[in-house]
Amino acid sequence: MEIINDREEKLELTYPCSWCYKLIANEKEALEEAVSDVIDKREHKLTHSKSSKGGKYISMNLDILVHNEDDRNFIYEALKAHQHIKMVL
């Protein structure tokens, strides 16, 4: 078995900082609703990224200020667990 990246480097960020999540869902309205459910009234920017060739999927970028690593990971996990979101990158 070949190990591609055997380094155990930790991402070093200075908080608070802006973070971008790429979200993939079946439809724009459902994705917008999911973001609203997860981040409530926190200030953010949600912008269109791409749509799949057949129009089955849409991706959007969510830019938000995260306050610490726990905050960043909580948002990621909450978005990933939401029923309307297919994938979070």
C-alpha positions in Angstrom: 0.0 0.0 0.0 1.4 3.4 -1.0 1.0 6.3 1.3 0.4 9.5 -0.7 0.7 12.0 2.1 2.3 10.7 5.2 2.7 14.1 6.8 0.6 14.9 9.8 0.6 18.6 9.4 -2.2 20.6 11.0 -3.8 23.5 9.2 -2.7 26.6 11.0 -5.3 29.4 11.0 -5.6 32.6 12.9 -9.1 33.0 14.2 -11.5 34.6 13.6 -11.1 34.2 9.9 -13.2 33.9 6.8 -13.9 30.4 5.6 -15.5 29.1 2.4 -17.5 25.9 2.3 -18.5 24.5 -1.1 -22.0 23.0 -0.9 -23.6 20.6 -3.4 -27.4 19.9 -3.5 -30.1 19.1 -5.9 -31.8 22.5 -5.9 -30.9 26.1 -5.0 -33.9 26.7 -2.8 -33.3 23.6 -0.7 -29.6 24.5 -0.3 -30.5 28.0 0.7 -33.0 26.6 3.3 -30.3 24.3 4.6 -27.8 27.1 5.1 -30.5 29.1 6.9 -31.2 26.2 9.2 -27.6 25.7 10.1 -26.2 29.2 10.5 -29.4 30.9 11.5 -28.9 34.7 11.3 -25.1 34.8 11.1 -23.7 37.1 8.5 -22.6 35.2 5.4 -22.4 35.3 1.7 -23.9 32.5 -0.5 -22.9 32.6 -4.2 -23.6 30.3 -7.1 -20.6 28.2 -8.2 -21.7 25.7 -10.8 -24.5 23.5 -12.0 -24.1 20.0 -13.3 -24.3 19.4 -17.1 -27.7 17.7 -16.8 -28.9 20.2 -14.1 -29.3 17.5 -11.5 -26.9 19.2 -9.0 -26.0 22.7 -8.1 -23.0 23.9 -6.1 -22.7 27.1 -4.1 -20.0 28.8 -2.0 -20.8 29.7 1.5 -18.4 32.4 2.9 -18.7 32.9 6.6 -16.6 34.2 9.5 -15.6 31.4 11.8 -14.5 32.2 15.4 -12.4 29.1 16.1 -11.7 25.5 15.0 -14.7 24.1 16.9 -17.0 26.7 15.2 -15.6 25.8 11.8 -15.9 22.1 12.4 -19.4 22.4 13.9 -20.7 24.3 10.8 -19.1 21.7 8.5 -20.6 18.8 10.3 -24.1 20.4 10.6 -24.1 21.2 6.9 -22.9 17.7 6.0 -25.7 16.2 8.1 -28.5 18.3 6.6 -30.9 16.3 4.5 -30.9 18.8 1.6 -27.1 18.9 1.2 -25.5 16.1 -0.7 -21.8 17.1 -0.1 -19.7 19.7 1.7 -16.1 20.5 0.6 
